[in-house]
Amino acid sequence: MKFIDLKEKSSKELNELLKEKKTALFELKLKLKTMQLTNPSEIKGVRKDIARINTAISAKKD
């Protein structure tokens, strides 16, 4: 996911996407704890996506 794609979305869409990514992060962390996650670097990617979405949301507020 790129920041350019996020700039074009509305605030409502960004909030929904943020909720989905946070749910995905929770599920990945759960899989990591139960030793079911095969690629732990997925967590890093989801965390970066959440940071990009938060940045886009704060840019919309200005």
Biopython code that builds the backbone (N, CA, C, O; Angstrom):
import numpy as np
from Bio.PDB.StructureBuilder import StructureBuilder

atoms = [
    (1, "MET", "N", (0.839, -1.168, 0.000)),
    (1, "MET", "CA", (0.000, 0.000, 0.000)),
    (1, "MET", "C", (0.890, 1.238, 0.000)),
    (1, "MET", "O", (1.820, 1.349, 0.800)),
    (2, "LYS", "N", (0.597, 2.157, -0.896)),
    (2, "LYS", "CA", (1.398, 3.370, -1.004)),
    (2, "LYS", "C", (0.611, 4.572, -0.499)),
    (2, "LYS", "O", (-0.619, 4.597, -0.529)),
    (3, "PHE", "N", (1.360, 5.563, -0.035)),
    (3, "PHE", "CA", (0.739, 6.757, 0.520)),
    (3, "PHE", "C", (-0.062, 7.506, -0.542)),
    (3, "PHE", "O", (-1.087, 8.112, -0.228)),
    (4, "ILE", "N", (0.386, 7.471, -1.778)),
    (4, "ILE", "CA", (-0.314, 8.166, -2.864)),
    (4, "ILE", "C", (-1.738, 7.629, -3.006)),
    (4, "ILE", "O", (-2.678, 8.388, -3.244)),
    (5, "ASP", "N", (-1.884, 6.314, -2.859)),
    (5, "ASP", "CA", (-3.216, 5.702, -2.947)),
    (5, "ASP", "C", (-4.107, 6.152, -1.786)),
    (5, "ASP", "O", (-5.315, 6.328, -1.944)),
    (6, "LEU", "N", (-3.489, 6.333, -0.628)),
    (6, "LEU", "CA", (-4.261, 6.700, 0.560)),
    (6, "LEU", "C", (-4.719, 8.154, 0.522)),
    (6, "LEU", "O", (-5.772, 8.483, 1.068)),
    (7, "LYS", "N", (-3.939, 9.031, -0.118)),
    (7, "LYS", "CA", (-4.309, 10.447, -0.169)),
    (7, "LYS", "C", (-5.615, 10.666, -0.905)),
    (7, "LYS", "O", (-6.334, 11.626, -0.628)),
    (8, "GLU", "N", (-5.927, 9.782, -1.842)),
    (8, "GLU", "CA", (-7.126, 9.944, -2.662)),
    (8, "GLU", "C", (-8.401, 9.463, -1.963)),
    (8, "GLU", "O", (-9.506, 9.765, -2.415)),
    (9, "LYS", "N", (-8.256, 8.728, -0.880)),
    (9, "LYS", "CA", (-9.422, 8.172, -0.183)),
    (9, "LYS", "C", (-10.022, 9.194, 0.778)),
    (9, "LYS", "O", (-9.349, 10.123, 1.225)),
    (10, "SER", "N", (-11.294, 9.002, 1.082)),
    (10, "SER", "CA", (-11.976, 9.881, 2.028)),
    (10, "SER", "C", (-11.630, 9.475, 3.457)),
    (10, "SER", "O", (-11.059, 8.410, 3.691)),
    (11, "SER", "N", (-11.980, 10.326, 4.394)),
    (11, "SER", "CA", (-11.693, 10.042, 5.811)),
    (11, "SER", "C", (-12.432, 8.795, 6.284)),
    (11, "SER", "O", (-11.896, 8.012, 7.067)),
    (12, "LYS", "N", (-13.657, 8.613, 5.811)),
    (12, "LYS", "CA", (-14.436, 7.445, 6.212)),
    (12, "LYS", "C", (-13.773, 6.161, 5.716)),
    (12, "LYS", "O", (-13.675, 5.180, 6.453)),
    (13, "GLU", "N", (-13.322, 6.176, 4.472)),
    (13, "GLU", "CA", (-12.643, 5.008, 3.908)),
    (13, "GLU", "C", (-11.348, 4.713, 4.657)),
    (13, "GLU", "O", (-11.013, 3.553, 4.898)),
    (14, "LEU", "N", (-10.624, 5.764, 5.022)),
    (14, "LEU", "CA", (-9.367, 5.587, 5.751)),
    (14, "LEU", "C", (-9.612, 4.974, 7.129)),
    (14, "LEU", "O", (-8.862, 4.105, 7.573)),
    (15, "ASN", "N", (-10.664, 5.434, 7.798)),
    (15, "ASN", "CA", (-10.970, 4.883, 9.122)),
    (15, "ASN", "C", (-11.372, 3.409, 9.036)),
    (15, "ASN", "O", (-11.003, 2.613, 9.900)),
    (16, "GLU", "N", (-12.125, 3.049, 7.998)),
    (16, "GLU", "CA", (-12.510, 1.646, 7.812)),
    (16, "GLU", "C", (-11.284, 0.788, 7.513)),
    (16, "GLU", "O", (-11.157, -0.327, 8.019)),
    (17, "LEU", "N", (-10.376, 1.322, 6.679)),
    (17, "LEU", "CA", (-9.158, 0.597, 6.352)),
    (17, "LEU", "C", (-8.269, 0.428, 7.573)),
    (17, "LEU", "O", (-7.636, -0.613, 7.754)),
    (18, "LEU", "N", (-8.226, 1.458, 8.410)),
    (18, "LEU", "CA", (-7.438, 1.392, 9.639)),
    (18, "LEU", "C", (-7.980, 0.311, 10.565)),
    (18, "LEU", "O", (-7.213, -0.437, 11.171)),
    (19, "LYS", "N", (-9.293, 0.230, 10.671)),
    (19, "LYS", "CA", (-9.919, -0.792, 11.514)),
    (19, "LYS", "C", (-9.582, -2.196, 11.005)),
    (19, "LYS", "O", (-9.294, -3.096, 11.794)),
    (20, "GLU", "N", (-9.621, -2.378, 9.678)),
    (20, "GLU", "CA", (-9.302, -3.680, 9.094)),
    (20, "GLU", "C", (-7.853, -4.064, 9.363)),
    (20, "GLU", "O", (-7.560, -5.211, 9.701)),
    (21, "LYS", "N", (-6.946, -3.101, 9.212)),
    (21, "LYS", "CA", (-5.519, -3.383, 9.414)),
    (21, "LYS", "C", (-5.216, -3.694, 10.875)),
    (21, "LYS", "O", (-4.382, -4.553, 11.162)),
    (22, "LYS", "N", (-5.881, -3.008, 11.798)),
    (22, "LYS", "CA", (-5.662, -3.288, 13.215)),
    (22, "LYS", "C", (-6.162, -4.684, 13.571)),
    (22, "LYS", "O", (-5.551, -5.377, 14.384)),
    (23, "THR", "N", (-7.270, -5.093, 12.963)),
    (23, "THR", "CA", (-7.782, -6.451, 13.174)),
    (23, "THR", "C", (-6.802, -7.474, 12.613)),
    (23, "THR", "O", (-6.539, -8.502, 13.237)),
    (24, "ALA", "N", (-6.267, -7.186, 11.438)),
    (24, "ALA", "CA", (-5.300, -8.095, 10.821)),
    (24, "ALA", "C", (-4.042, -8.197, 11.680)),
    (24, "ALA", "O", (-3.476, -9.280, 11.827)),
    (25, "LEU", "N", (-3.605, -7.072, 12.247)),
    (25, "LEU", "CA", (-2.431, -7.086, 13.109)),
    (25, "LEU", "C", (-2.681, -7.935, 14.347)),
    (25, "LEU", "O", (-1.807, -8.696, 14.763)),
    (26, "PHE", "N", (-3.856, -7.813, 14.935)),
    (26, "PHE", "CA", (-4.202, -8.614, 16.106)),
    (26, "PHE", "C", (-4.161, -10.103, 15.770)),
    (26, "PHE", "O", (-3.626, -10.908, 16.532)),
    (27, "GLU", "N", (-4.733, -10.456, 14.621)),
    (27, "GLU", "CA", (-4.757, -11.859, 14.222)),
    (27, "GLU", "C", (-3.348, -12.388, 13.964)),
    (27, "GLU", "O", (-3.035, -13.525, 14.316)),
    (28, "LEU", "N", (-2.494, -11.560, 13.347)),
    (28, "LEU", "CA", (-1.119, -11.986, 13.089)),
    (28, "LEU", "C", (-0.349, -12.190, 14.387)),
    (28, "LEU", "O", (0.420, -13.142, 14.516)),
    (29, "LYS", "N", (-0.557, -11.295, 15.344)),
    (29, "LYS", "CA", (0.119, -11.444, 16.635)),
    (29, "LYS", "C", (-0.356, -12.702, 17.352)),
    (29, "LYS", "O", (0.429, -13.394, 18.000)),
    (30, "LEU", "N", (-1.641, -12.989, 17.228)),
    (30, "LEU", "CA", (-2.191, -14.199, 17.834)),
    (30, "LEU", "C", (-1.583, -15.451, 17.201)),
    (30, "LEU", "O", (-1.234, -16.403, 17.898)),
    (31, "LYS", "N", (-1.463, -15.437, 15.879)),
    (31, "LYS", "CA", (-0.856, -16.568, 15.180)),
    (31, "LYS", "C", (0.612, -16.718, 15.566)),
    (31, "LYS", "O", (1.118, -17.835, 15.671)),
    (32, "LEU", "N", (1.292, -15.603, 15.777)),
    (32, "LEU", "CA", (2.698, -15.654, 16.171)),
    (32, "LEU", "C", (2.847, -16.306, 17.536)),
    (32, "LEU", "O", (3.760, -17.106, 17.742)),
    (33, "LYS", "N", (1.979, -15.980, 18.453)),
    (33, "LYS", "CA", (2.049, -16.542, 19.801)),
    (33, "LYS", "C", (1.715, -18.028, 19.822)),
    (33, "LYS", "O", (2.239, -18.776, 20.648)),
    (34, "THR", "N", (0.843, -18.454, 18.914)),
    (34, "THR", "CA", (0.456, -19.863, 18.883)),
    (34, "THR", "C", (1.307, -20.664, 17.890)),
    (34, "THR", "O", (0.993, -21.813, 17.579)),
    (35, "MET", "N", (2.377, -20.051, 17.401)),
    (35, "MET", "CA", (3.336, -20.702, 16.496)),
    (35, "MET", "C", (2.692, -21.153, 15.176)),
    (35, "MET", "O", (3.094, -22.172, 14.615)),
    (36, "GLN", "N", (1.717, -20.419, 14.686)),
    (36, "GLN", "CA", (1.074, -20.748, 13.418)),
    (36, "GLN", "C", (1.496, -19.815, 12.293)),
    (36, "GLN", "O", (1.136, -20.037, 11.137)),
    (37, "LEU", "N", (2.254, -18.773, 12.618)),
    (37, "LEU", "CA", (2.659, -17.787, 11.616)),
    (37, "LEU", "C", (3.945, -18.256, 10.957)),
    (37, "LEU", "O", (4.947, -18.496, 11.631)),
    (38, "THR", "N", (3.912, -18.386, 9.634)),
    (38, "THR", "CA", (5.087, -18.876, 8.917)),
    (38, "THR", "C", (6.038, -17.739, 8.544)),
    (38, "THR", "O", (7.244, -17.959, 8.433)),
    (39, "ASN", "N", (5.513, -16.530, 8.351)),
    (39, "ASN", "CA", (6.343, -15.403, 7.950)),
    (39, "ASN", "C", (6.150, -14.243, 8.924)),
    (39, "ASN", "O", (5.228, -13.448, 8.740)),
    (40, "PRO", "N", (6.981, -14.121, 9.946)),
    (40, "PRO", "CA", (6.808, -13.075, 10.947)),
    (40, "PRO", "C", (6.994, -11.653, 10.414)),
    (40, "PRO", "O", (6.595, -10.691, 11.071)),
    (41, "SER", "N", (7.592, -11.514, 9.236)),
    (41, "SER", "CA", (7.788, -10.170, 8.691)),
    (41, "SER", "C", (6.477, -9.557, 8.206)),
    (41, "SER", "O", (6.438, -8.367, 7.896)),
    (42, "GLU", "N", (5.420, -10.333, 8.135)),
    (42, "GLU", "CA", (4.102, -9.802, 7.768)),
    (42, "GLU", "C", (3.643, -8.769, 8.791)),
    (42, "GLU", "O", (2.983, -7.791, 8.440)),
    (43, "ILE", "N", (3.993, -8.986, 10.051)),
    (43, "ILE", "CA", (3.607, -8.060, 11.117)),
    (43, "ILE", "C", (4.206, -6.688, 10.850)),
    (43, "ILE", "O", (3.538, -5.668, 11.018)),
    (44, "LYS", "N", (5.453, -6.667, 10.439)),
    (44, "LYS", "CA", (6.135, -5.399, 10.152)),
    (44, "LYS", "C", (5.426, -4.635, 9.034)),
    (44, "LYS", "O", (5.262, -3.417, 9.117)),
    (45, "GLY", "N", (5.007, -5.350, 7.993)),
    (45, "GLY", "CA", (4.313, -4.717, 6.876)),
    (45, "GLY", "C", (2.979, -4.126, 7.285)),
    (45, "GLY", "O", (2.629, -3.026, 6.858)),
    (46, "VAL", "N", (2.231, -4.845, 8.110)),
    (46, "VAL", "CA", (0.923, -4.356, 8.561)),
    (46, "VAL", "C", (1.097, -3.134, 9.467)),
    (46, "VAL", "O", (0.319, -2.184, 9.392)),
    (47, "ARG", "N", (2.124, -3.166, 10.325)),
    (47, "ARG", "CA", (2.375, -2.019, 11.199)),
    (47, "ARG", "C", (2.730, -0.778, 10.388)),
    (47, "ARG", "O", (2.324, 0.329, 10.743)),
    (48, "LYS", "N", (3.480, -0.949, 9.310)),
    (48, "LYS", "CA", (3.824, 0.186, 8.449)),
    (48, "LYS", "C", (2.594, 0.710, 7.722)),
    (48, "LYS", "O", (2.444, 1.919, 7.544)),
    (49, "ASP", "N", (1.703, -0.206, 7.296)),
    (49, "ASP", "CA", (0.461, 0.220, 6.655)),
    (49, "ASP", "C", (-0.389, 1.044, 7.617)),
    (49, "ASP", "O", (-0.974, 2.053, 7.224)),
    (50, "ILE", "N", (-0.456, 0.612, 8.883)),
    (50, "ILE", "CA", (-1.213, 1.362, 9.893)),
    (50, "ILE", "C", (-0.620, 2.748, 10.067)),
    (50, "ILE", "O", (-1.358, 3.726, 10.185)),
    (51, "ALA", "N", (0.699, 2.846, 10.086)),
    (51, "ALA", "CA", (1.352, 4.145, 10.232)),
    (51, "ALA", "C", (1.055, 5.046, 9.033)),
    (51, "ALA", "O", (0.832, 6.245, 9.198)),
    (52, "ARG", "N", (1.051, 4.476, 7.836)),
    (52, "ARG", "CA", (0.744, 5.269, 6.637)),
    (52, "ARG", "C", (-0.697, 5.778, 6.677)),
    (52, "ARG", "O", (-0.967, 6.925, 6.320)),
    (53, "ILE", "N", (-1.613, 4.923, 7.110)),
    (53, "ILE", "CA", (-3.021, 5.325, 7.187)),
    (53, "ILE", "C", (-3.189, 6.440, 8.217)),
    (53, "ILE", "O", (-3.899, 7.413, 7.966)),
    (54, "ASN", "N", (-2.539, 6.304, 9.377)),
    (54, "ASN", "CA", (-2.621, 7.352, 10.399)),
    (54, "ASN", "C", (-2.053, 8.665, 9.886)),
    (54, "ASN", "O", (-2.588, 9.729, 10.198)),
    (55, "THR", "N", (-0.987, 8.612, 9.110)),
    (55, "THR", "CA", (-0.397, 9.815, 8.532)),
    (55, "THR", "C", (-1.369, 10.463, 7.553)),
    (55, "THR", "O", (-1.518, 11.685, 7.542)),
    (56, "ALA", "N", (-2.027, 9.655, 6.735)),
    (56, "ALA", "CA", (-2.991, 10.180, 5.773)),
    (56, "ALA", "C", (-4.185, 10.809, 6.485)),
    (56, "ALA", "O", (-4.698, 11.839, 6.046)),
    (57, "ILE", "N", (-4.630, 10.194, 7.580)),
    (57, "ILE", "CA", (-5.751, 10.751, 8.343)),
    (57, "ILE", "C", (-5.377, 12.104, 8.941)),
    (57, "ILE", "O", (-6.165, 13.048, 8.888)),
    (58, "SER", "N", (-4.177, 12.199, 9.508)),
    (58, "SER", "CA", (-3.765, 13.470, 10.108)),
    (58, "SER", "C", (-3.539, 14.534, 9.042)),
    (58, "SER", "O", (-3.745, 15.718, 9.309)),
    (59, "ALA", "N", (-3.123, 14.145, 7.847)),
    (59, "ALA", "CA", (-2.944, 15.115, 6.745)),
    (59, "ALA", "C", (-4.295, 15.652, 6.284)),
    (59, "ALA", "O", (-4.389, 16.808, 5.874)),
    (60, "LYS", "N", (-5.337, 14.832, 6.346)),
    (60, "LYS", "CA", (-6.678, 15.269, 5.942)),
    (60, "LYS", "C", (-7.255, 16.300, 6.913)),
    (60, "LYS", "O", (-8.041, 17.161, 6.517)),
    (61, "LYS", "N", (-6.864, 16.210, 8.178)),
    (61, "LYS", "CA", (-7.415, 17.113, 9.198)),
    (61, "LYS", "C", (-6.909, 18.547, 9.019)),
    (61, "LYS", "O", (-7.583, 19.498, 9.414)),
    (62, "ASP", "N", (-5.730, 18.700, 8.428)),
    (62, "ASP", "CA", (-5.151, 20.056, 8.262)),
    (62, "ASP", "C", (-5.798, 20.838, 7.174)),
    (62, "ASP", "O", (-5.417, 21.982, 6.926)),
]
sb = StructureBuilder()
sb.init_structure("model")
sb.init_model(0)
sb.init_chain("A")
sb.init_seg("    ")
for serial, (resi, resn, name, xyz) in enumerate(atoms, 1):
    if name == "N":
        sb.init_residue(resn, " ", resi, " ")
    sb.init_atom(name, np.array(xyz, "f"), 0.0, 1.0, " ", f" {name:<3s}", serial, name[0])
structure = sb.get_structure()
